[in-house]
Amino acid sequence: MIKINIACTKLSSIALTISVLCAGIAILMVFGSSLGCWDAITGFRASNNYNNLLGYSALAAALLSLIYSVKYRKNKGILKSVFALVLGLGILAPSVISVFQQSVKAPPIHDITTNTEQPPVFEFLIDNRSDAKNTLVYGGENIAKQQRQAYPDIQPILSELSVEEAYLQALNVAYIMQWTVVHQNPSLLSFESTANTPFFNFTDDVIVNITAYKYGSRIDIRSVSRIGRGDRGVNAKRIIEFTKLFEKTRINLTLFKD
C-alpha cells in the first residue's frame, strides 16, 4: 500500500511538472518576441509546429496520472492530475477555437484601408523597414475587392470636428491604443505609427490622414502587416477599434447643419 501511495504521488507530481513545463514553453513561444528572445516570425512558426505537441503531451501525462489516482482513490494525486489536465486543455485551446472559427476565415491580404480608391501613402515608413517582407505599395483593385467582400464595415470616419481638431483627436486615439507614433506631419494632417500585436509581437505599420469633408473632416486609416501574406483579420480589427475609440472619445461639439 505504501508503495502504491508513493507511486501515485510521484506520478501525479511528474504529470503536473510536465504540464507546467509544457504550458511555460507554449507561453514563451507566444510572448518570447516581446521579451526580446527572438523575432516574431520565429515564435509564430514554433507555436504552429509545436503547440499541439506540447498540449497532447501534457494531456497524456495528466490522464495517465488521473486514471491511476482515481483507481487507488488518492485525493492529492487526483487534484494534481486535474490541474495538469486543465493546463493541457489550456495549451490546446487555441487550436480548438480555430476549428470553430474556420467558417469566418479572413482573406489572404495584409493591407487594409478605409480608402481603397486612394489609399493613404506612407512617406516616412518606407520599404527599408526593419524585418519587413511586405511592400507598402498598395495592391490595387484585387486587394480592394477582397477587402470590400470581407470587411464591408471598414469605412472612413466622417466627423463634425475641424480638420485640426480631428488630427489631434486621432493622435490621442493612437496613444490610447499604444501605437508608437514615429512621424507627424501637421501641415498635411497625417501621421505614421507602428503597432504591435499582443500575441507574437508582430509589427504593423499604420498611417492616418485627415482631410476636409463638407462641414467637418474625414479620417482615413491604413494598416499594413510587415510579414505574412494574410493577417487573420488583425489590421481590420485595428481599424474598427480605432474608429470606435475615435467616436467614443471625440471632442463634443455642436453638430453642424447643412
Secondary structure as GFF3:
##gff-version 3
##sequence-region A 1 258
A	DSSP	alpha_helix	2	31	.	.	.	ID=ss1
A	DSSP	alpha_helix	40	71	.	.	.	ID=ss2
A	DSSP	alpha_helix	75	100	.	.	.	ID=ss3
A	DSSP	beta_strand	111	113	.	.	.	ID=ss4
A	DSSP	alpha_helix	141	150	.	.	.	ID=ss5
A	DSSP	beta_strand	157	159	.	.	.	ID=ss6
A	DSSP	alpha_helix	163	176	.	.	.	ID=ss7
A	DSSP	beta_strand	180	185	.	.	.	ID=ss8
A	DSSP	beta_strand	190	196	.	.	.	ID=ss9
A	DSSP	beta_strand	203	213	.	.	.	ID=ss10
A	DSSP	beta_strand	216	225	.	.	.	ID=ss11
A	DSSP	alpha_helix	234	249	.	.	.	ID=ss12
###
